[in-house]
Amino acid sequence: MNTSALIVMLTTLTLVTGLMIYFFVRVLSTPPRPEPDSYIDNDDEADRQVPKH
């Protein structure tokens, strides 16, 4: 393998590995989003929602 091919291969390998680590850490460090307790609470139409007691 000549020198230019080795440089391209190592650059590509480093770039892909770096991006993978960056996005992996970003996904793991994202805080969870609060979700409603039920599906009905997630509905926007007022006539479908359960009245609160």
C-alpha positions as CSV (number, residue, x, y, z in Angstrom):
1,M,0.0,0.0,0.0
2,N,1.4,3.3,-1.0
3,T,1.7,6.3,1.3
4,S,-1.2,8.3,0.0
5,A,-3.6,5.4,0.3
6,L,-2.5,4.8,3.9
7,I,-3.0,8.5,4.7
8,V,-6.5,8.5,3.2
9,M,-7.4,5.3,5.1
10,L,-6.2,6.5,8.4
11,T,-7.8,9.9,8.0
12,T,-11.2,8.3,7.1
13,L,-10.9,5.8,10.0
14,T,-10.1,8.6,12.5
15,L,-12.9,10.8,11.2
16,V,-15.5,8.1,11.3
17,T,-14.5,6.9,14.7
18,G,-14.4,10.4,16.1
19,L,-17.9,11.2,14.8
20,M,-19.2,7.9,16.2
21,I,-17.8,8.7,19.6
22,Y,-19.2,12.3,19.5
23,F,-22.7,11.2,18.6
24,F,-22.6,8.3,21.0
25,V,-21.6,10.6,23.9
26,R,-24.2,13.1,22.8
27,V,-27.0,10.5,22.9
28,L,-26.0,9.2,26.3
29,S,-25.7,12.7,27.9
30,T,-29.1,13.9,26.6
31,P,-31.5,14.3,29.6
32,P,-34.8,12.3,29.3
33,R,-37.8,14.3,28.2
34,P,-40.8,14.3,30.5
35,E,-43.7,12.2,29.1
36,P,-47.3,12.4,30.1
37,D,-48.7,9.7,32.4
38,S,-51.1,8.3,29.8
39,Y,-52.0,8.5,26.2
40,I,-55.1,10.6,26.9
41,D,-53.1,13.3,28.5
42,N,-51.1,13.6,25.3
43,D,-54.2,14.3,23.2
44,D,-54.8,17.9,22.1
45,E,-58.5,17.8,21.7
46,A,-60.4,18.9,24.8
47,D,-63.4,16.7,24.4
48,R,-61.2,13.5,24.5
49,Q,-59.4,14.4,27.7
50,V,-60.5,12.9,31.0
51,P,-61.9,15.6,33.3
52,K,-59.6,16.3,36.3
53,H,-61.2,15.6,39.7
